[in-house]
Amino acid sequence: MNNNNNYPSQTSTSSKRLRWRLVFFVLFISLITAFILSISLGSVNIPLRNVFEILFRNSSERETWKSIIINFRLPKALTAVMAGAALSVSGLQMQTLFRNPLADPYVLGISSGASLGVAIAVLSSGLVGTNLLLANVPFLQGLGVVAAASSGALVVFGIVMLVSKKIQHMVTLLVLGLMIGYTTGAVVNILVYFSIPEKLQAFINWTFGSFGGVTWEQMRVLFPVFTLGLLIVQLNIKALNALLLGENYAKSMGLNINMARMSIIGSTSLLAGAITAFCGPIGFLGVAVPHLARSLLNTSDHRILLPSTTLLGAILALLFDLIAQMPGNTFTLPLNAVTALVGAPIIIWVIMGKRNNKIKITT
């Protein structure tokens, strides 16, 4: 009798697991395909056969093709994979922590801090009609965009981590992050207002977002930070699942709320700060990809969502970059414009077509 009662449940569980495996297989194949397309397509047409020869044999009919693949397209594709995965996973963590479907990796002001760092380094040396101290500091004048963004993000990260120890309610921390964003945004606007056009253009180009500016030397910094951030997220899975049902439930399971909160905020700040520093403030992915992953897999279990969100974010980042560079043309569209214009309607269609939006943890 018990076996009969359990049979539908066992069948349902097996069906879900089969569906998850199928989705993961499709996502994995899609990632490989998108990665190959990202390396193959561009303003210079390189046959696919030659692409594989360059990647696996380190040889090519033309030395120019080899240089394009190795020095430009390959690091750009790898950066897109890391950026898409990092921002998507960070958004997943923030939506769970704040229990807010609109939360994204930048909700704590990390992007605003990075923007302020870049604005100070790029714009302060070209202020019109002013003799501000910032404009005369040699360190700021020679500070690279990546270092400036990292410094700004690090300062905001330190403030958030310090305050999070004393704040009990997550809504208060959310409001604090918004206030930090408004404050830094105001300073950036002042710098923009008084800046000369030549300096302003460099800052605007950074805000557009791009995966193409990361070199192999910079990859030595970005990749370890990305790997460390994902490792911390992996360790947060149990805490994230517990937090889905509220902090009181999580406490009853023996979860240390303060430690879990600091770990989640720390990993998100690490991932989002690094990507913003190297690629600029990339929008949309962090808030939309977690919803798309939930819709595809019909679960909120982070054991399933984390790998699927990682893969899906990487795939979309590669596809958006392909659209932005418009293969066969010599100009490139702003990446942030493409992510919003192309991605938002897709997510709206998915959300509107999903009948059941209830949060469930599959065990």
LUMTI-646919 format. One record per residue (C-alpha): z, x, y; residue in three letters. Coordinates in steps of 0.2 Angstrom, whole numbers, plus 5000, padded with zeros to 4 digits. Layout:
<sites>
ZXYALA ...
</sites>
This chain:
<sites>
500050005000MET 500450145012ASN 498850235008ASN 497850075013ASN 498850065029ASN 498550255033ASN 496650245028TYR 496050185045PRO 497050305054SER 496450455043GLN 494650395045THR 494850385064SER 495650555065THR 494250635054SER 492950545065SER 493650615081LYS 493750795074ARG 491950775068LEU 491450725086ARG 492450865094TRP 491550995083ARG 489850915087LEU 490250925105VAL 490851105104PHE 489351155095PHE 488151075107VAL 489151155122LEU 489051325114PHE 487151315111ILE 486951245129SER 487951395136LEU 486851515127ILE 485251425132THR 485851415150ALA 486351605150PHE 484651655144ILE 483751545156LEU 484751625170SER 484251795165ILE 482451755162SER 481951645177LEU 481851695195GLY 480651745209SER 479951875197VAL 479251805181ASN 479851915166ILE 479251855149PRO 480651805137LEU 480151945124ARG 480352075137ASN 482052005142VAL 482752025124PHE 482052195123GLU 482952245139ILE 484552165133LEU 484552225115PHE 483452385115ARG 483752445133ASN 481852465134SER 480452385144SER 478652395148GLU 479052405166ARG 480552495174GLU 480652365188THR 480952225176TRP 482352325168LYS 483152355185SER 483052175189ILE 483852115173ILE 485252245172ILE 485752265190ASN 485452095197PHE 485251945185ARG 486451995171LEU 487952025182PRO 487551865192LYS 487451765176ALA 489051835169LEU 489851795186THR 489251615185ALA 490051605168VAL 491751665174MET 491751565190ALA 491251405182GLY 492551425168ALA 493951485180ALA 493751345193LEU 493551215180SER 495151265170VAL 496051285186SER 495651115191GLY 496151045174LEU 497851125177GLN 498051055194MET 497650885189GLN 498850885176THR 500250965186LEU 500050845201PHE 499550695190ARG 498150675203ASN 496350655198PRO 495750725214LEU 496750885213ALA 495651045212ASP 495951235211PRO 496051245230TYR 497351105233VAL 498751235236LEU 497851325250GLY 497151475240ILE 495351445247SER 495951425265SER 496951585264GLY 495451675257ALA 494351605271SER 495651655284LEU 495651835277GLY 493751845278VAL 493651765295ALA 494951895302ILE 493952035295ALA 492251975299VAL 492451875315LEU 493951965324SER 492952115328SER 491652015338GLY 492651895348LEU 491851845365VAL 492751885381GLY 494351935372THR 495452095369ASN 496452025354LEU 497352155345LEU 496552105329LEU 494852155336ALA 495452335339ASN 496152365322VAL 495052495312PRO 495752425295PHE 495152255299LEU 493452315305GLN 493052405289GLY 493852285277LEU 492652225265GLY 492352035262VAL 493052045244VAL 494652135250ALA 494852025265ALA 494751865254ALA 495851935241SER 497151985254SER 497151805262GLY 497251725245ALA 498651835240LEU 499651795255VAL 499551605252VAL 499951635234PHE 501551725238GLY 502051585250ILE 501751455237VAL 502651545223MET 504151575235LEU 504251395240VAL 503951325223SER 505551395217LYS 506551285229LYS 505451125229ILE 505850995215GLN 504550865219HIS 502750905215MET 502150785229VAL 503150895242THR 502251045235LEU 500550955236LEU 500850915254VAL 501351095258LEU 499751155251GLY 498751035262LEU 499751095277MET 499351275273ILE 497551225272GLY 497551135289TYR 498451275297THR 497351415291THR 495851305294GLY 496351285312ALA 496451475314VAL 494751495306VAL 494051375318ASN 494751465333ILE 494051625327LEU 492351545324VAL 492351465341TYR 492551625350PHE 491451735339SER 489751805343ILE 488251735333PRO 487951895323GLU 489651895316LYS 489751705313LEU 488151715302GLN 488951835290ALA 490551715288PHE 489451565286ILE 488451655272ASN 490051685263TRP 490651505264THR 488951445256PHE 489551525240GLY 488551635229SER 488551715211PHE 487351855216GLY 488451975226GLY 489552045212VAL 489052215206THR 489552305190TRP 490852405200GLU 491652245206GLN 491552175188MET 492752295183ARG 494052205194VAL 493452025192LEU 493352025173PHE 495152085169PRO 495851965182VAL 494851825174PHE 495351875156THR 497251885161LEU 497151715170GLY 496351625155LEU 497651705144LEU 499051635154ILE 498151465154VAL 498151475135GLN 499951495135LEU 500251345146ASN 499451225134ILE 501051155127LYS 501751135144ALA 500251045150LEU 500250915136ASN 502150885139ALA 501850865158LEU 500550725155LEU 501950605151LEU 502950655166GLY 504250785170GLU 505750685162ASN 504850675145TYR 504450865147ALA 506250905150LYS 506750805135SER 505650915124MET 506551065130GLY 505251125143LEU 505851235157ASN 505051145171ILE 505151275184ASN 504451415173MET 503051305167ALA 502651255185ARG 502651435191MET 501551485176SER 500251355180ILE 500251385199ILE 500151575195GLY 498651565183SER 497751445194THR 498051555210SER 497451705200LEU 495851625194LEU 495451535210ALA 495851675221GLY 494851805212ALA 493251685211ILE 493451645229THR 493551825234ALA 492051875225PHE 490951725226CYS 491551625241GLY 492351445240PRO 491351365226ILE 491651175227GLY 491451025215PHE 491651115199LEU 493551115199GLY 493850935202VAL 492350865192ALA 492150965176VAL 493850915169PRO 493350725171HIS 491750755163LEU 492550845148ALA 493850705146ARG 492350585146SER 491350685133LEU 492850705121LEU 493850545125ASN 495550645125THR 496750725137SER 497450845124ASP 497351015132HIS 497151095115ARG 495351015115ILE 495051005134LEU 495451185138LEU 493951255127PRO 492751115131SER 493151125150THR 492851315149THR 491151295141LEU 490651155152LEU 491151235168GLY 490151395163ALA 488651295158ILE 488551195175LEU 488851345185ALA 487351425177LEU 486251275179LEU 486751245197PHE 486351425201ASP 484651405193LEU 484351255204ILE 484951345220ALA 483851495217GLN 482351385213MET 481451495201PRO 479751555207GLY 480151545225ASN 480851685237THR 482251585245PHE 483851525239THR 484851365243LEU 486651365247PRO 487651355231LEU 488951235237ASN 487551115243ALA 486751115226VAL 488451085217THR 488850925227ALA 487050855229LEU 486650875210VAL 488350865202GLY 489150725211ALA 487950585206PRO 488150645188ILE 489950635188ILE 489950465197ILE 488750405183TRP 489950465170VAL 491450385177ILE 490650225181MET 490050215164GLY 491650255155LYS 492550095151ARG 494250165146ASN 495050285158ASN 496750285151LYS 497650455148ILE 498050485130LYS 498650635121ILE 497850655104THR 498950735091THR 
</sites>
